[in-house]
């Protein structure tokens, strides 16, 4: 299952970003609360702990979203569901901007480490906190945040750590190859985790592993599309007003009616008659009015070496 807005309820809007809660969250939350360890004297603290866990997740996802907006990207929604949260962000198609958008999420947890540590240890050591449930809550929140941080920075796609590795590789290998390598490594690790879950009969690990494998497969598909775009013939002399890259030649753009169209040869769809202006750049993903692109493009076919 992939986190989407379908079946989700809008909770609130902050910094121009909508936060949604998937319906399945309530079911899993009830299961975890009822079957979790009884470390509190008052059961209400198990509910408070679970809500605090997702508060950490929300702050983590806002780290991604706000970092993306700070480099000129777009942050759409945040969806909370049983396996955590998903921030739908579109950073500029540059390795540095992508890397910052990913790193900012775990950085939030790094900042929370000394805060949660100090709150627990100072409160207990000074005698300000004597209630068992309050002390246990602060101890477990400190532990949960640390576990989330360590888990997220594992260098396995699609975790943040795997995407950070992808961002670093992007500087050297390009967008397509870096994503392909990271996604395939994630597939291998997810497959090993599925086998491990069957062996130890841990069905929650199996669900997590299958979800990771699904996201890795989506990453491989995206990498194939990026590689095809990188290798496609381009228009000579026609460049994006934003990133400066030449667009691919041919009908690479899909109209709203799903018909393929070449916006630089004919920016009116021959099937539905809809005009294509502004034109989105397939590289930086930003749309610009057609008039800002250099006019009169010349098709540049792929280079063919001379035959002996």
MODA-V387151 format. One record per backbone hydrogen bond with DSSP energy under -1.0 kcal/mol. NH is the residue of the N-H (numbers start at 0). CO is the residue of the C=O. Records with the same first field share a line. If there is no record, write none. Layout:
NH = CO + CO
This chain:
7 = 4
8 = 20
10 = 18
11 = 18
13 = 16
16 = 13
17 = 75
18 = 11
19 = 77
20 = 8
21 = 79
22 = 6
24 = 21
27 = 23
28 = 24
29 = 25
30 = 26
31 = 27
32 = 28
33 = 29
34 = 30
35 = 31
38 = 36
44 = 41
45 = 42
47 = 43
48 = 44
49 = 45
50 = 46
51 = 47
52 = 48
53 = 49
54 = 50
55 = 51
56 = 52
57 = 53
58 = 54
59 = 55
60 = 56
61 = 57
62 = 58
63 = 59
64 = 60
65 = 61
66 = 62
67 = 63
68 = 64
69 = 65
71 = 68
72 = 67
73 = 89
75 = 87
77 = 17
78 = 85
79 = 19
80 = 83
83 = 80
85 = 78
87 = 76
88 = 86
89 = 73
93 = 91
97 = 93
98 = 94
99 = 95
100 = 96
101 = 97
102 = 98
103 = 99
104 = 101
106 = 102
107 = 103
109 = 105
110 = 106
111 = 107
112 = 108
115 = 111
116 = 112
117 = 113
118 = 114
119 = 115
120 = 116
121 = 117
122 = 118
123 = 119
124 = 120
125 = 121
128 = 122
134 = 130
135 = 131
136 = 132
137 = 133
138 = 134
139 = 135
140 = 136
141 = 137
142 = 138
143 = 139
144 = 140
145 = 141
146 = 142
147 = 143
148 = 144
149 = 145
150 = 146
151 = 147
152 = 148
153 = 150
155 = 153
158 = 155
160 = 151
162 = 158
163 = 159
164 = 160
165 = 161
166 = 162
167 = 163
168 = 164
169 = 165
172 = 168
173 = 169
177 = 173
178 = 174
179 = 175
180 = 176
181 = 177
182 = 178
183 = 179
184 = 180
185 = 181
186 = 182
187 = 183
188 = 184
189 = 185
190 = 186
191 = 187
192 = 188
193 = 189
194 = 190
195 = 191
196 = 192
197 = 193
198 = 194
199 = 195
201 = 196
205 = 201
206 = 202
207 = 203
208 = 204
209 = 205
210 = 206
211 = 207
212 = 208
213 = 209
214 = 210
215 = 211
216 = 212
217 = 213
218 = 214
219 = 215
220 = 216
221 = 217
222 = 218
223 = 219
224 = 220
225 = 221
226 = 222
227 = 223
228 = 224
229 = 225
230 = 226
234 = 246
235 = 297
239 = 244
243 = 239
248 = 232
251 = 249
252 = 260
254 = 258
257 = 254
260 = 252
264 = 261
265 = 261
268 = 273
272 = 268
275 = 266
278 = 287
280 = 285
284 = 280
287 = 278
291 = 288
297 = 235
299 = 233
